Amino acid sequence: MDFKRAQVTWIQGQVTEYASSDTIRRGFCHLCGSTLSYRSTDYPDYYTLSITSLDDANQVKPKYHIHTASAVSWLVIDDELPRYANARSSD
């Protein structure tokens, strides 16, 4: 789930980040290790949150699908939303 950085507020504490490459930061809970976020320093205004970090992921409805060219063969996308073979250009 992509958000503008200004839309994201941590209710308790802060995310611990790991630099997995020169420009990518992966966020996790320092207490339990759960994956929480992904962030590219190339796009400082955006934050990607893990859908598994939500109490109720059913409240989030997708608007498009990205990186469909590298999807696993068993994944069936059963909707008519826009699909992008790779990354989608930022708005």
N, C-alpha and C positions, 0 to 999 in steps of 0.2 A: 504494500500500500504506500503510494507516494504522497507526500505532504510538503507544503512549503514549510520551511524551517520555523517560521513565525507561528505556525499552527500547532507546533509540538511543545507541550509542557509536561515535564516529568512530575508526577504528583508526590513522589517520595524519592529523595536521593538523586543521583545522576547515573547515567549509563557509563560503564567502563568501556573504553574503546581500544581495539587492537588494530595496528596498522598492518593489514595483510598485503599491501603493496605500497608503492609511492603515493598513490592517490586514493586508495580505498581504506575506509575505516569501518570495522565491524564492531557493533555494540553488543554488550552482554551484561547480565546482572552479575555484579561482583560477589553476591552471596550464593546463588544457586547455579550460575553459569548459563542460564537460559539466553538464547539468541533474542535480541530485541530490535536491532537496527542495522542498517547499511547506509553508508554515506560516501559520496565521492567528493573529494576536494575540488574536482573540476567543476562541480555544480553546487557551490556553497549555499544556495538558497533552498535546496531540496533535501529531504530526509525520507528514507524508506524504512517503514516499520514492518516487523514480522507479523503476519496475521495471527500466528500462534500466540502472540503476546496479549491478544484481546480476551476478555471474559466471554464475549459472544461474537464469534466471527461471522455468524449469519446476518449480523446487522450491516455488514459491509457488502456492497454490490459492485462487482467489477465494471469498468467502463471500456476496457480493451485488454488484449493479451499481447505480451511481448516475448521475444526470443522463441517463437514457435518453431523455428527451423531446427532448434536443438532440443525440442521436447522429447521425452521418453516415448517409445513406440506405443505403450499401453495407455497413455493419457488421451482421453476423449474429451474434446472441448465441444460441449453440446449447447451452443448459443450462437447468435448472429452478431456478436460484438466484433468490432474491428480487430484484425490480427496483424501483427508486425513480425516479420521473420527474425529481425534482430531488435535493436533498441528503437525506441520511439523518440522522435525529436522532442525536446522540451518546448513547452508553450511560451 
